């Protein structure tokens, strides 16, 4: 009887590991496909015409749309930005918090991603690193000012900062936690005047 229980336990464990590996591979492939789509969308739009201020202020994509690329060169992150932060969107890349602004809309821009997929390297981020948000109407760079850890349910960090623009990146914390993490790691960055 003990032998049957042991075999059953091992088979169940291997099944769980296999399913986890499948999910990770599926997400990686989705992110890569959406990154290619984002590159195509950006290059087509940027080549077509110079955006007006009205284009920038009215930029408001539909939920699930691939809208751009988040690029953090020092730690090697280049991932698509998808409108929305539901699980379906977060499987495609970094999610844009729907009620937040986009670059040059003079308010808080909030992007969230999973710590075990697109933000896996976020633990290596440093104050002063440059973050670039690439959209169809231009590339927008930010410099990291500070990081903090807040509770998983703390929504006070997501707020209007109008007329001042700031970029917030959020992910689950601790980075090596198994399961639903109790906290969030938050990166705050400010626009670089060009």
N, C-alpha and C positions, 0 to 999 in steps of 0.2 A: 504494500500500500504506500509506503514511504517513497519507494522508487517511482511509482506512478505520479505521485504528487510532485516529486522533483522534476521529472520529465515535463509535466504540465507547466510547472513554474518556468522552466527554461524556454519552452516553446512560446509561452505568453510573453516573456521578456524579449525574445528575438522578434516576435511579431510587433511589439511596441517599438523597438528600435528600427525595424524595417519601415513601419508606417511613418515614424518621425523622419527618417531619411528620405522617404518618398515625398513628404510634405515640403521638406527643405529644398529638394531638387526641383519640385514643381514651382515653388516660389522663386528660386534663382532663375529658372527659365522664363517665367513671367516677367520678372524685373528686366532681364536682358532684352526680351522682345519689346517691352514698353520703352526701354532706353533707346532702342533703334527708332521706334515710332516718334519719340520725343525729338530726337535729332533731326528727323525728316520734317516734322512740323515746324520746328524752329528755323531750319535752313530755308524752307519754302516761304514762310512768312517774312523773314528778315530780307530775303532777296526780292520780294514783290514790291514793297514800298516802305518809305520811312514813316514810322508811326507818329501820329499826332498826339497831343496831350489828351484829346478826347478818347483816342484809342486806348491809352494807358488807363485813364480813369474809368472807362466803361468795361474794362476787361473782367468778365464774369462767366467763366466756363460752367458747363453742366456737370453734375455729379458723375464721377467715373471717367471723365475726360483726362487724357494724358496732356498736360499743359506745358511742361518744361523739364528742366534738369537742375538738380542740386549738385554742386561741385565743390568739394573741399579737397584741394590738391595735396596738402601736406600729409593727410592721413589716407589718401587714395579712395575717397568716396566720390562716385559719379553715379547718380541714380535718378530715375524719372520722378517727376512730381505729378501726382494724380489728384484731381479735385475730390475731396471727401476723406474722411478718416474711419469709415466703416471697415470691417474686416476684409471685404472684397477689394476695396481700394488699397488697403495696406499690403495686400498680397502682390500688388502691381508695382509698388515703390513707396516713396514718401508721400504721405497724405497732407493736403492743404486743408486746414481747419476752415470749413465753409463760411463761418461768420467773420473770419478775419480778412484783412486786406491783402492786396498783392503789392509788390514793389512799386514805389512812387505814388501810391494812393494815400500817403501821409497818415498811416495808422500802423497797428501791430500786424505783422505777418507771422502766422503760426504754421509750422510744418512738423509733422509727427511721423515716426517710423519705428519698426520693431527692432529691439536691441540684438536679436539673434539672426537678423537678415540684413536689411539695408543699413542699419546703424551699428553693425557689429564692431566697427573700428572706432566708434564714438568715444570709447574709454580713453583713447589716445589724444583726444583734442586738447588744445592748449590756448590760454589767453593770448590774443594777438593773431591767431590763425585767421586766414581769409576764407570766406564762404561766398560763392557766386551762385546766384539764382538766374538761370538762363530761361527766358521766356520768348514767345514769338515777337514781342516788341522791344527786345533788348536784353543785355546782360547787366545784372545789378550786383555789386560787390559790397560785402559787409565785413567788419572786423569784430572778432569775439572780444567782448568786454568782461564778461564773467559767466560763471556756471554756478548752479545750485542744485540741491536735492530737496524735493518737496514730497509730501504724501501723495499717494496715488489718486486720492479724491480731491486734492487741492486745486480748485479752479480759479483761485484769485490771481494767478499769474497771467491768465488769459483775459485781457481787458483792453479797452480802447486806450491808445497812447496819442491820439490825434491832438494836435497836428504833427506830432513827432513820430517818425517811423522807427520801428525796431523789428528785428527778426528774432523769433523764438524757435528753437529746435527742441523737441521733447521726445524722450524715449523712456522705456521702463528701466528701473534701477533696483537692486544692483545688477550689473551686467552679467554676472555668472550665476544668477539666481535661477533655480528650476521651478517652473510653474508661474502663477500670477505674482508678479513682483509687487512689493508693498509700497514702493516709492517711484518717483519720476525724476530723471536727470534732465535738467533744463539748461540750455545754452542761450545766452542773450548776446546779440550782435547788433551793431549800429552801422548805418550806411557810410561808405567811404565817399567823401566828396570828390567828384572827378572833375 
